[in-house]
Every structure is written in C-alpha cells, then in structure tokens.
Amino acid sequence: MYPEEMIAPMREDLTSAGIIETRTAAEVQDMIKKDGTTLVVINSVCGCAAANARPAVKMASTHDVTPDRMITVFAGNDVEAVSTARSFMAPFPPSSPSMALFKNGELVHMIERHHIEGRAAEMIADNLMQAFEEYC
C-alpha cells in the first residue's frame, strides 16, 4: 500500500472533476449493479495514469453525454474495491490504470492499460466519449 498522503493528490485529481471515490467492495458493487450506466476508473500511481488516464477521464467527463455515474478505485490501496471492480471486468486481465463502462451491470466497453500507455489523453478521451454516445 502507498502512503495515503502520497496518493491523496492523485485521488483528488479525479474527485475534483466529480468522479466518485469508492473504497469498499460494497460501494463498487452497488454502483455497478444500479440501473443505467457506470464508468469505473482504476486509478494508479504510474506515469500513464498521470499523463494519460486521469486527464482523459476529466476531458470525457465534460462531454455532452456522460454515464449516470463515474466512480474510481485506487490500485494498491483500495484492495477489496479494486478486486470487486476487476471481478466485473472479466474476462479482461487486471490492469491499472484501466476504465470500464457498464450498462445495467453489464460490461459494455473496456480500456486496458495497453490502450492507455503511449496514447495521448485526447485520444483516450475520444474513445470514452464515443462509448458514452453509444451506451449512455
């Protein structure tokens, strides 16, 4: 686990944009299983989270069409919450950062780490916004 004071700014980077922090398995499960759409962002300390993933999520969160809920969990710290989120993302292997869009509890769109690394935040945001338009 990372010291909370170290990751607090990384958490705030998303929560300041209105992304809901979930830290327990029950919170994650409740949000994903709700009717409607839920974006789940697995946040992390890696450079591609800072340079690509978090900026992309913040850009996409301002789009005209967005999910009903956008939540985040932090890899390496919110262990049970991350494990629960990843269980809903099967058959995709665990990766962080990553993003998954659910509709009525069903996975409909996945962005894995290898889709984030080396790609511009704008490209990732466009991918998210297209998924929002299709499923939300």
Buried (B, 14 or more C-beta within 10 A) or exposed (E): EBEEEEBEEBBEBBEEBEBBBBBEBEBBBEBBEBEEBBBBBBBBBBEBBBBBBBBBBBBBBEBEBBBBBBBBBBBBBBBBBBEBBBEBBEEBEBBBBBBBBBBEBEBBBBBBBEBBBEBEBEBBBBBBBBBBEEBB
